[in-house]
């Protein structure tokens, strides 16, 4: 869904989505977490911000849903880290461990709503953040309705 609609999301004010999956990990993880909590209210979602060690600190976001790891932008690391780590060729769905857990060593954990509010404050603004979330929810609802009809 993010890849299919990345240009439209970028036009709506979703930062960096014109380059999806590169540099989109924060927004993609947060929105997936918000959607998971909306469509599955009983699930437990945690947004994770991992960072590298040393002076050249890099960050990456992913999430867990009921303890399972999801990373929609993992494949962005195949060109640079694929020779050191396995499983970077495609997004990660429902894994027990993150393949880059030792690269993004330091981890901060956030509730979905705290991460969402921070993202809106920093990048989208509350109004655009809500429009983007509503757009994504409509897209998922359409996909769900089509699959139920089949």
C-alpha positions as CSV (number, residue, x, y, z in Angstrom):
1,X,0.0,0.0,0.0
2,X,2.8,2.4,0.9
3,X,4.7,1.5,-2.3
4,X,1.6,1.7,-4.5
5,X,0.6,5.1,-3.2
6,X,3.9,6.7,-2.3
7,X,3.6,9.6,-4.8
8,X,0.1,10.5,-3.5
9,X,1.3,10.2,0.1
10,X,4.2,12.5,-0.7
11,X,1.8,15.1,-2.2
12,X,-0.3,14.9,0.9
13,X,2.6,16.0,3.0
14,X,3.9,12.6,4.1
15,X,7.6,13.4,4.2
16,X,10.2,11.4,2.2
17,X,7.6,9.1,0.6
18,X,8.6,10.0,-2.9
19,X,11.7,7.8,-2.3
20,X,9.9,4.9,-0.7
21,X,11.3,2.6,0.9
22,X,14.3,4.8,1.5
23,X,14.1,7.3,4.5
24,X,10.4,6.4,5.1
25,X,10.9,4.0,8.1
26,X,9.5,6.3,10.7
27,X,6.3,7.3,9.0
28,X,5.7,3.8,7.6
29,X,6.2,2.2,11.0
30,X,4.0,4.7,12.8
31,X,1.2,4.6,10.3
32,X,1.2,0.8,10.2
33,X,1.1,0.8,14.0
34,X,-1.8,3.2,14.1
35,X,-3.7,1.1,11.5
36,X,-3.0,-2.1,13.4
37,X,-4.5,-0.6,16.5
38,X,-7.5,0.8,14.6
39,X,-8.3,-2.5,12.8
40,X,-7.3,-4.8,15.6
41,X,-8.0,-2.9,18.9
42,X,-6.8,-5.7,21.1
43,X,-3.3,-5.9,19.6
44,X,-0.2,-4.6,21.4
45,X,2.0,-2.3,19.2
46,X,5.4,-0.9,20.0
47,X,7.3,1.5,17.7
48,X,11.1,0.9,17.9
49,X,13.8,3.4,17.1
50,X,17.1,1.6,16.7
51,X,20.4,3.5,16.3
52,X,24.0,2.5,15.5
53,X,27.0,2.9,17.7
54,X,29.8,5.4,17.4
55,X,30.1,8.9,15.9
56,X,28.3,8.3,12.7
57,X,24.9,7.5,14.3
58,X,22.2,6.2,12.0
59,X,18.6,5.6,13.0
60,X,15.9,3.1,11.8
61,X,12.3,2.5,12.8
62,X,10.3,-0.7,12.9
63,X,7.5,-2.0,15.0
64,X,6.2,-5.0,16.8
65,X,2.6,-6.2,16.8
66,X,1.9,-8.7,19.6
67,X,5.6,-9.3,19.9
68,X,6.2,-10.0,16.1
69,X,8.5,-7.8,14.1
70,X,7.4,-5.8,11.1
71,X,9.7,-3.6,9.0
72,X,8.2,-2.3,5.8
73,X,11.4,-0.5,4.6
74,X,14.0,-3.2,5.5
75,X,14.8,-3.7,1.8
76,X,16.4,-0.2,1.6
77,X,19.4,-1.7,3.4
78,X,20.1,-4.5,0.9
79,X,22.6,-2.4,-1.2
80,X,24.6,-1.2,1.8
81,X,24.3,-4.0,4.4
82,X,23.3,-7.0,2.3
83,X,26.8,-8.4,2.4
84,X,26.9,-8.4,6.2
85,X,23.3,-9.4,7.1
86,X,20.7,-11.8,5.7
87,X,17.0,-11.3,5.0
88,X,17.3,-7.7,3.6
89,X,15.9,-8.3,0.2
90,X,12.2,-7.6,1.1
91,X,10.1,-6.1,3.8
92,X,9.8,-8.0,7.0
93,X,6.5,-9.4,8.2
94,X,5.8,-11.2,11.5
95,X,9.3,-12.3,12.3
96,X,10.5,-13.3,15.7
97,X,13.7,-11.2,15.4
98,X,14.9,-8.2,13.4
99,X,17.8,-9.1,11.0
100,X,19.5,-5.7,11.8
101,X,19.0,-5.9,15.6
102,X,22.8,-6.0,16.1
103,X,23.4,-3.1,13.7
104,X,20.8,-0.8,15.2
105,X,22.0,-1.8,18.6
106,X,20.6,0.9,20.9
107,X,16.8,0.8,20.9
108,X,14.1,3.2,22.2
109,X,10.5,2.0,22.4
110,X,7.4,4.2,22.1
111,X,3.7,3.8,22.2
112,X,2.1,4.2,18.9
113,X,0.2,7.3,19.9
114,X,3.3,9.0,21.3
115,X,5.3,8.2,18.2
116,X,2.4,9.4,16.0
117,X,2.0,12.7,17.9
118,X,5.8,13.3,17.7
119,X,5.8,12.6,14.0
120,X,2.9,15.0,13.4
121,X,4.7,17.7,15.5
122,X,8.0,17.3,13.6
123,X,6.8,16.6,10.0
124,X,3.2,16.5,8.9
125,X,1.2,18.7,11.3
126,X,-1.9,17.3,13.0
127,X,-4.3,18.0,10.1
128,X,-2.1,16.4,7.4
129,X,-1.3,13.5,9.8
130,X,-5.0,12.8,10.2
131,X,-5.7,13.1,6.4
132,X,-2.9,10.6,5.7
133,X,-4.1,8.2,8.3
134,X,-7.7,8.4,7.0
135,X,-6.5,7.9,3.4
136,X,-4.5,4.8,4.4
137,X,-7.5,3.4,6.4
138,X,-9.8,3.9,3.4
139,X,-7.3,2.0,1.2
140,X,-7.1,-0.9,3.6
141,X,-10.8,-1.0,4.0
142,X,-11.2,-1.2,0.2
143,X,-8.7,-4.0,0.0
144,X,-10.5,-5.9,2.8
145,X,-13.9,-5.4,1.2
146,X,-12.6,-6.7,-2.2
147,X,-11.0,-9.8,-0.5
148,X,-14.3,-10.5,1.4
149,X,-16.3,-10.4,-1.9
150,X,-14.0,-12.9,-3.6
